[in-house]
Amino acid sequence: MADTKDLSSADVIVVGGGTGGYSTALRAAALGLDVVLVERDKIGGTCLHRGCIPSKAMLHAAELVDGIAEARERWGVKASLDAVDWPALVATRDDIVARNHRGVEAHLAHAGVRVVRGSARLTGQRTVHVEGARDERTPRAHNLTARRGIVLATGSRPRTLPGLEPDGRRVVTSDDALFADALPASVLVLGGGAIGVEYASFHRSMGAEVTLVEAAERIVPLEDADVSRHLTRGLKKRGVDVQAGARLLDTELFDDGVRARVRTARGETRTVEAERLLVAVGRAPVTDGLGLAAAGLATDARGFVVPADWSRLETAVPGIHVVGDLLPPPSLGLAHASFAEGLLVAETLAGVPSVPVDYAAVPRVTYSSPQTASVGLSEAEARARGHEVDVDTMPLTAVAKGMVHGQGGMVKVVAEAGGGQVLGVHLVGPHVSEMIAESQLIVGWDAHASDVARHVHPHPTLSEAVGEAFLTLAGRGLHQQ
């Protein structure tokens, strides 16, 4: 390990302590490198404090609320929901976040990563100035030099729309909605991607009237068309007013809410009134004040820092790498993709052979009710790339456990025709976020349907539907021919 007595330098300087940043730091330290991690806010970033973890904690609470209704209406369990104690829910959510936060900080300390609190700005290709640095070991070391490289991992923030600036009360982002003082009685969600769908689902579970508006012709438009169709059906069944192919015309703000005019896919103009308008139109990379120009870097037109070498995630400036939400597509802006990117960059800087991230094999999950999970190519993408494909779609209600859950959903497998490689797997239904790992391996290892069909799935389970779909594609179908 490098001499850590020189506190003004390190082998690697990581700027940003979110999932991409801290995974880079942990892996680099494990490989014997001296690492400084600079973070101006809390270690863990958006995912831990404003995204993945707190929102999924709340969605779990929503699942419990839905379970009470199902118990009463479907199973004859005479249960009722008295009320949602919002402060108690928030306290549990925050406890989960706090314990995860302490865990990550403990991991970094145990690994020997030196954390410097402050705002980092590049001053050259190997130098960083930290404004307001706070670190008991380096109280005056505001200027740092990287001997091997710098890793940019400053994350993203919610996108906003011109003329629709969030005020934190009536017009809100996902950040605002997460930390609201109380639950609204009605919500208009603008944006039908994963974030918008999850918040629409959560608020509906909590009893709110929800309208979901998406400009594209279908919600979760980057997913397979059948995923969108089944998810739309599931949300509508729960009472969410899903308006795809629609656009927001204008809004009026009042003391107690919002009135909006929406042009529907049929060309009709509807007026929607809600206590809260949640803008969920994506996330934007954070590069403000990062000093990219001083290091010879610039963003593209969308604000991303584009690697010159995707196999190393290295920019056009040798030794400066980028991970996480700063990356443009094909990176996915997902925490688990950031972990993989962090491992790749750390190993690259340590001179250890590493395999580039295969983004096609990274699973994508929407934690709504019903959930969606997918990996690989959609049917349309496969055909657009010139593949002749065989497709099998298996309803979850065609297996016993799917009937037990009673939420509908499906398994869809896209494979090269004639028994060829599996190109994509797409799931909709309860708990499919926990089922997609098997399909990640199937797609990532270039398996064929016949390879999967040899393996026995437990009965009765939801995963049985995955096995049945592969049996059918392999010409060995039991309940499906």
N, C-alpha and C positions, 0 to 999 in steps of 0.2 A: 504494500500500500504506500501511496505517496506520503511525503512528510507533511503531516497536518499542522506542524508548527507555523508554516507560512499561511496565515489565516487570510491573506489577501488573494490567494489563488487556490485553485482546485483542478483536478483532472477534468471534471464535468460540472458545468453550471446549468441547472434546470430552472427555467423561468416559468413558474406556474405549478401549483401543488394539487391539481385535480387528478383524475384517474390516470391520464396519460403522463403527467409529470411525476407523480409519486411512484408509479410503476417503473418508470425509467430510472428514477433515483434508487429504488430498492434493488433492482436487478444490477445496475452499475456497481453499487456498493458491494453486492454479493460476489461480483467478479473482481473485487479488489481495487476498484477505483475510488479516489477521494471525491466526494460529491457534495456540492452545495445546492440546496433547493431554496429558491426565493419565492415567497408567497406574500401578497399584500393583504389577503383576507384570511380565511380559515383553510387549513389543510383538508383536502377532500374535494374542494371545488364545488361546481354546480351539482354534480351527481349526488354527492353526499348531503349537501346542505339545502339545495333548492330544487332538486330534480328527482333522480331515480329513487333514492331511499325514502325520503319523506312522502313522496307521492304514492309510492307502492305501499307504504304503511297505511296511508289513508284509503287506498283502494282495497286493502285487506279488510279494513273496518267496514267499507261499503259492501264487501262480499258477505260479511256477517249480518249486516242489515238485510240484504237480499235473502239470506238463508232463513231469517225469521218469517218473511213473507211466504217463501216456498214451503216452509214447515206447516204454516197455517192453511195455505190455499191448496197444497198438493198432497200433503201427507197426513192431514188430520190432526196435526199437533196444535193444540189450542194455545198458541203463543201470540203475543202482541208486542209491539214496540211502543214503549211509553214515550221516549224522547231520546234524542242524541245529545249527550252531554259534551258539547263542543270543546270546552276547556279540558275535560278529561281526555278526550280523543287526542287533542293537541299535545297534552302532557306525555302521553304514551308515545306518540310519534317523535317528539323531541328527545325523549329518553333513548329511543332506538338510534336516532342520529348522533346523540352525544356519546353513546357507548361505541359506535362505529368510529367516531372522530378520535376518541381516546385510543382506540385500537390502532388506527393508522399512525398516529403520532408515536405510539409506543414501538411500532414496527420500525419506523424511521430512526428513532433513537437507538434501538437495539442494533440496527444495521450500520450505525455510525454516520448517517447522513446529517450534515450540518444544515439546519433550517434557519434561514435569515428572513425576518419579517420586514417587508417593505416593498416599494414599487420599483421594479427593475426597468432599466432603459439601456439598450445597446449603445455603446460608444465606439465600437469597432468590431472587427471580425472575431475577436477573442476576448473582448472586454465588456463589462457590465457595470453600470452605476446603479446603486440601490439607494433610493431616496427614503429617508426615515428608517434606515436599517435598525432593527431591534434584535439583538442577539447577545446574550450575556458573554459569549466567548469573543465576539467581535463588535464591541459597541461603537467603534469608530471606523470599521472597515467598510466604507461605503463603495469602494471601487474594487471589483473582483476581476481576476484574469483566469480564463479557462486554458489549461494546457492541451487538452484534447478536443474539446468541443462544447458548444452551447446547444441546448435543447429548448425550443420554444413550445410552450404548452399552456397558453394563456386562456384557452377555452372560448366560450361564446356567451351571448346574452339574447334574451327574447327580441325578435324583430318587431318593429312597430310599423304602422302605416301612416303616410302623410295625412294630416288633418284628423287623425284619430289617436292623439297622444294619450297614453294611460295617465289617470289621475290617482290610481291606487284604490279607488272606491267604486266608481261607476264604470269606468273603462279600465280594465286590468289586464296584466300579463299573467302567465302561469306562475311567476314568482309572487305576484300580489295575491292571486287566488289561494296559493298555498298557505299564506300567512294572514289570511283575512281574520277579522275579529269574530265573525259569525257566518253561518250558512245563509245564502240567499234563498228566497222563495222561487226565483226564476232567473234563468241564465240564457243569454244568447252567445253561443260559441262560434267565433269566426275562424274557420280553418278546420278541415277534416283529416289532417294527418294524425300521427300517433298521439301527439300531445293533446290536440283538440278532442279527439275521440275519448281519450282517457278521462279528461276533465268533464266531458259531457256525461260519460258513464257514471263517474263518481257523484256528480250533483244529482243525477236522476235517482241513484240509489238512496241519496239522502232526502229525497222527496221534492226536489225542485222541478219546476216545469222547464224543459230544456229544448231549445232550438239549435240545431247544428247546421251551419251554412258553409259549404265548400264550393269554390269556384270551378274546380275540375268536374268532369262529368260523373265522378264517383268519389266516395271517401276513400281514405288510404290509397291514393291513386298510384303510388309506386308499387303496390302489391298486385298479385294476380287478380284478374277481374272476378273470379269466383270467390276469392277472399272478400273483396269489397261487397259482393252481392250478399253473401251469408252474414257478414258483419252488419250491413244495413238492415237486413231482415231481423237480426237479433236485437239491434237497438230500437227499431220501430216497435217490435213486440213489447219492449219494456216501456214504451211511451215517449221515446225521444223523437222529436220532429226533425227528421233528416232531410235537408234540402241540398242536394248535390246539383252541380251545374247552375248554381245560383250566385248572385253577386250582391254585395251591399251597395245600395244607392246613396244613402245619406243617413245621418243620425242626428238626434236632438238629445241634449242632456238636461235632466231635471234634478231637483234636489234628491229625489228618491229613486232615480234610475235612468233608463235610456229608452228612447223610442227610435226604431230603425225601420227604414224601408228596404225591402229585399226584392230583387227581381228573380223570380223562380225560373227553373229550366223550361217551363211552359210559356214564359213570357209574361206571366202575371206579376203584379206588384202587390206585395203583402206588407202589412205593418206589424212589426213585432215589438212588444213592450216587455222589458225585463229589468230586474233590479241591477243586473250586472252584465256588461258586455266583455267577454273574455277574448282577447286577441291572441290567437294561437296560429300564426302564419309562418312559423319556423324560427330559427335562431341564426344570429349573425356572429361571425368571428370577432374576437376582441383583440385589437392591435393598437388601440389608442395609447399614445405615449410610449410605445415600445421601442421607438428609435430605429426602425428597420432600415431607413435610408443610411444611417451612420455605418451600418454593417454591409451596405451594398445590396440591400434587399428591397422588394416592393411587393405589394399585394396585387392580385388580379382584379378585374372589374367588380367581382363579387365580394372582395375583401379577404379572400383566402391567400395563404402563403403556399405557393405551388412548389412541390419538390422537383428538382432537376433529375433526381434518381429515385424512383419509387421503390426500388429494391432495397434502398438504404434509408429512405425518407430524408434524404439530404438535399438541401437547397442548392442553388447555383453558387453559393459561397461555401467552399469546402469546410467541413467541420461544424456547420450550423444545420441542425436537424429540426424537424417539426413533427409533432404528434397531436392527436385529438381533434378538436373542433376547428382548429386553424386550417386543417387539410380540406381541400375540395373533394368532390366525388372523384374516384370511386370509394374513398373513405366514407364511412356511414354516419359519423357524428354520434356514435354509440359508445357507452362506457366500456363495454367488453372489447370493442374494436380498439379503443385507446390502450387498454392493457396490452393487447398484442403488439401494437405499435411501439409502446414503451419498451417491451422486451426486445423487439427488433433493433431499436436505436441503441439501447444500452449494450447489447451484444456487438453491434457494429463498432461502437466507440471503444469497446474492450478488445477488438480484434478477434472476436469469437465468431465462427461461422453461424449464420442465422438464415432462416428461410423467410422470404418476403411474405407479407400478409396476403392471404388469398381472400379478398373481400367477398367473392361469390360464395364462399363457404362460411361466412359470418352470419349467424342467425339474427333475424329481426323479429321483435316481439312488440305487440300492443297489449297492454294489461287492462283492457276494458272488460266489460261483461256483455257478450262473450269475448274471450281473448282471441288474438290471432298470433300465429308464429310461422315463420317461413325461412327457408334457406335455399340459395341457388336461384335459378332462372324461373320466371313465370312462363306460362305457356306461350304468351305473345312474344316475350323476349327470345325464347328458344326458337320459335318459328322465324322471327326477324333475323336471327343469326344464321339462318340456313339449315337448321336441324329439321329432319323429318322425325316427328315425335309420336310416341304412344302415350296416352293420358288415361289415368284411372282416377275416378272420384268416388270416394266411399263415404256415405253419410254416417255420422257418428251414431245416429239412431238405428243403424243397421246392426249394431252390436249391443249386447245386453247392458253393459255399463253405460253406454250412451243413453239408453232408454231410462236407466235409473236417474241420471242427471237431468234428462228432459229438457236440455237447452239447445238441441239441434247441433249444427256444426258439421264439419266434414274434414276428410283427408284427401288431398289431391296430389298425385305424383305425376311428374313430367319426366319422361325418359326417351332416349333415342330409340327410334323404331326398330323393331326386330330383336328386342332383348338387349339393347345397348345400354350405355351408361346412364345413370340417374342424373338428371340435370337440375331438378328442383323438387322440393316438397313443401306443401302449403297446408296449414292447419287452422281451423276455426272451431272454437268450442271451449268448454271448461278445462282449465288446467293445462292447456296446450303449451304454455310457456315452459312447463316442466317436461313436456314430451319431445321438444324439438331437438334436444341434444343427440338423440339417436340419429336423426336425419342429418344433422351436421356432419356426423362421421360418415354417413352413407355418401353424401355429396362430396365431402372433403377427400375421401379415399377413392373417388371415381368408381364406386360400386355399381354393379348391374342389378336389375330387379331379381334375377335368379340367385345372386349372392345373398340378398336379404331374405328371400323366400325360404332359404334353408334353415333360418333361425326361428325358434318357436317363441311367440309372445304369450305372456300369461293371460289366463282367462279366469274371470271376466275383468277386463281393464279397457280403458279408452285406447291404450296403445295397441290393443288387438286390431283396431281398425287400420292402423298403419301396416301391421303385418298382413292383413287381408288384402289391402291395396297392392302390395308387392306380390303376394301370391297370385292375384288376378293377372298382373302384368307378366308374370312368369308362366302363365297358362295353367296354374294349379288352383284356381279359385274354388273356395268352398261355398260361401254364402253369396258370392257374386261371380257371375260368369262373364 
